[in-house]
Amino acid sequence: MTHLSHMHLAPAGLSDAKTPIPAWVPEAVQRYLTHTEEGLTIRELARRSGCHASTVMRQIRKIEVRRDDPLVDRALHALSSEFFQGHMKSRAKESTCMNDMSATSIQSANTPDLDRQTLRILNRLCETGAVLAVAEGMETAVVVRETAGGATSKTASVSAEFVSVLALNDWVECPQPARISRYRITASGRSKMAELALLYDASADVQDEADAMAFGTDSAKKRRIRYSVVESPVTALSRRKAKDGAPFLNESLVNAAERLREDFELAQMGPQDGVDWQSYLTAAPKCDADQDSAHIAPRDARDRVGKALSYLGPGLGDVALQCCCFLEGLESTEKRMGWSARSGKIVLRIALQRLCVFYETELGDVLIG
């Protein structure tokens, strides 16, 4: 199984670029750039790659068509400037172009947490009615999902430049680019998500066993983020009905859970330094005022999560952290907390009600869509 951050680089002889092409760049894209930028013929590319010329031709034609997507076009332009002669001209219409991607941003995409970010966004895009919205000129893209009441709920955020990585790998696609382009997950994106989910689950299980053998059961209880392959526990619970026929979780409760999750994910984009989220349940959150401006948003998000967990306190804060942030199932949370079966949903609803109060009274947010 191939890891995004450990993918093979371009085959020997495919490109004469001195700097290695980032590992996340698909082989088909490397062939396209070598053909268009270095002038290597399709037959020569096929010979060096060990495949048929018709295969290379289909790959090149497919990528040429996909350049109508402004993010794909910008990513190709940045790769051309950094690793080839840099003569490629942008072909997307000016009215739909995003900000130019820099060589630095292309290189920074090749980081150890690329797989984790990919899994996080693709997982959210698998939810019913979810799209990844990228607005022209904006640095941040958001995943939004239509709720049962017809309103939209923001479930995740990521840099617009990272969306170009997903688009270039054909894991998301935008049928009609516009000022606000809406990307949906593709079949290959679903396959990649399943692959990464299995990889992370296997890695976590191996690490759990190692922790248990080396340090005993207490160390093995360290929490890791486990991703649902379809939806979050709150989303699944929101479809249930109460005895009176009303939704078990109304829209404001779902929005509160999504707000906590969004801040939690944004906090992961900054320096972690071994953040112990459990400590926020029993102590007042600490604010780091010395971080540079690049980390202000993740720092502020971490502070908001800390304040929310501190407001909820032990018990309510535990179920909110496990189900809303770590996406742990209700049954697992019940066992972990020593609660009776089917009591977790009641405690979670109470926690979300308190969370609504926190956002409305402490932060002045109105969560009703």
Residue pairs with C-beta under 8 A, 6 or more apart in sequence:
1 195
1 198
1 199
2 195
3 115
3 199
4 23
4 24
4 114
4 115
4 118
4 196
5 23
5 24
5 110
5 111
5 112
5 114
5 115
6 23
7 23
7 24
8 23
9 20
9 21
9 23
10 20
10 21
10 27
10 30
10 34
11 27
11 48
11 49
11 50
12 48
13 48
14 30
14 31
14 34
14 45
14 48
14 49
15 21
15 30
15 33
15 34
15 38
15 83
15 84
16 38
17 83
17 84
19 82
19 83
21 30
21 79
21 83
22 106
22 107
22 109
22 110
23 110
24 109
24 110
24 114
24 165
24 169
25 79
25 168
26 168
26 169
26 170
27 49
28 59
28 60
28 62
28 63
29 63
29 76
29 79
29 168
31 45
31 49
31 56
31 59
31 60
32 59
32 60
32 63
32 64
32 76
33 76
33 79
33 80
33 83
33 84
33 88
34 40
34 45
34 84
35 41
35 42
35 45
35 56
35 60
36 60
36 80
36 88
37 80
37 84
37 85
37 86
37 87
37 88
38 84
38 85
40 48
42 53
42 56
42 57
42 60
43 53
45 53
45 56
46 52
46 53
46 55
46 56
49 56
63 72
63 76
66 72
66 167
66 170
67 73
67 76
67 91
67 92
68 92
68 177
69 92
69 167
69 173
69 174
69 177
69 181
70 92
70 93
70 96
70 97
70 98
70 177
70 181
71 98
71 134
71 160
71 163
71 164
71 167
71 168
71 174
71 181
72 164
72 167
72 168
73 90
73 91
73 92
73 97
74 90
74 92
74 97
74 98
74 100
74 101
74 164
75 101
75 106
75 164
75 165
75 167
75 168
76 88
76 168
77 88
77 89
77 90
77 100
77 101
78 100
78 101
78 102
78 103
78 105
78 106
79 106
80 86
80 87
80 88
81 88
81 103
82 103
82 106
82 107
90 97
92 177
95 179
96 136
96 177
96 178
96 179
96 181
97 136
98 134
98 136
98 137
98 160
99 137
99 139
99 160
101 161
101 164
105 161
109 161
109 162
109 165
114 165
115 196
115 199
115 200
116 200
116 225
117 158
117 162
118 165
118 166
118 171
118 192
118 193
118 196
119 193
119 196
119 197
119 200
119 227
120 156
120 158
120 227
120 265
121 132
121 143
121 156
121 158
121 162
121 166
122 166
122 171
122 172
122 185
122 189
122 190
122 192
122 193
122 196
123 193
123 197
123 227
123 228
123 229
124 130
124 143
124 145
124 155
124 156
125 131
125 132
125 143
125 172
125 183
125 184
125 185
125 189
126 185
126 190
126 193
126 229
126 230
126 231
127 145
127 155
127 230
127 231
127 232
127 235
128 145
128 231
129 145
129 146
130 143
130 144
130 145
130 155
130 184
131 143
131 144
131 145
131 182
131 183
131 184
132 141
132 142
132 143
132 158
132 163
132 166
132 172
132 182
132 183
132 184
133 141
133 142
133 143
133 144
133 180
133 181
133 182
133 183
134 141
134 160
134 163
134 174
134 180
134 181
134 183
135 141
135 179
135 180
135 181
136 179
136 180
136 181
138 160
139 159
139 160
139 161
140 157
140 158
140 159
140 160
141 157
141 158
141 159
141 160
141 162
141 163
142 154
142 156
142 157
142 158
143 154
143 155
143 156
143 157
143 158
144 152
144 153
144 154
144 155
145 152
145 153
145 155
146 152
146 153
147 153
147 251
147 254
147 369
148 238
148 239
148 247
148 251
149 251
149 369
151 251
151 369
152 369
153 254
153 255
153 258
153 369
154 258
154 262
155 258
155 261
155 262
156 261
156 262
156 265
157 262
157 265
157 266
163 172
163 183
166 172
166 183
166 189
167 173
167 174
167 183
169 188
169 192
170 186
170 188
170 189
171 185
171 186
171 188
171 189
171 192
172 183
172 184
172 185
172 186
172 189
173 183
173 184
173 186
174 181
174 182
174 183
174 184
175 184
185 193
193 229
194 229
197 227
197 229
200 226
200 227
201 226
204 224
204 226
207 224
208 220
209 220
211 219
211 220
211 222
212 219
212 220
223 277
223 278
223 322
223 326
224 326
225 325
225 326
225 327
226 326
226 327
226 328
227 327
228 327
228 329
232 257
232 261
232 323
232 324
232 327
233 323
233 324
233 327
233 328
233 329
233 330
233 348
234 249
234 254
234 257
234 258
234 323
234 324
234 348
234 352
235 254
237 248
237 249
237 330
237 345
237 348
238 247
238 248
238 249
238 253
238 254
239 247
240 247
240 248
240 249
240 345
241 247
241 248
242 248
248 345
248 349
249 257
249 349
249 352
251 368
251 369
252 356
252 367
252 368
252 369
253 349
253 352
253 353
253 355
253 356
254 352
255 367
255 368
255 369
256 352
256 355
256 356
256 359
256 367
257 320
257 323
257 324
257 352
257 355
259 359
259 365
259 367
260 305
260 308
260 320
260 324
260 325
260 355
261 324
261 325
262 301
263 301
263 302
263 304
263 305
263 308
264 301
264 305
264 324
264 325
266 297
266 298
266 301
267 275
267 298
267 299
267 301
267 302
267 305
268 298
269 297
269 298
270 291
270 295
270 297
270 298
270 299
270 301
270 302
271 291
271 295
271 298
275 302
277 305
277 309
277 321
277 325
278 321
280 305
280 306
280 309
280 310
280 317
281 309
281 310
281 312
281 313
281 314
281 317
281 318
281 321
282 314
283 310
284 310
285 302
285 303
285 306
285 307
285 309
285 310
286 306
287 299
287 303
288 299
291 299
304 363
305 325
307 358
307 362
308 320
308 355
308 358
308 359
309 317
309 320
309 321
310 317
311 317
311 354
311 355
311 358
311 362
312 320
312 351
312 354
312 355
312 358
315 337
315 347
316 347
316 350
316 351
316 354
317 351
318 333
318 337
319 333
319 337
319 344
319 347
319 348
319 351
320 348
320 351
320 352
320 355
322 328
322 332
322 333
322 336
323 329
323 330
323 333
323 344
323 348
328 336
330 344
330 345
330 348
331 341
331 344
333 339
333 344
334 340
334 341
334 342
334 343
334 344
337 344
339 347
356 367
359 365
359 367
360 366
360 367
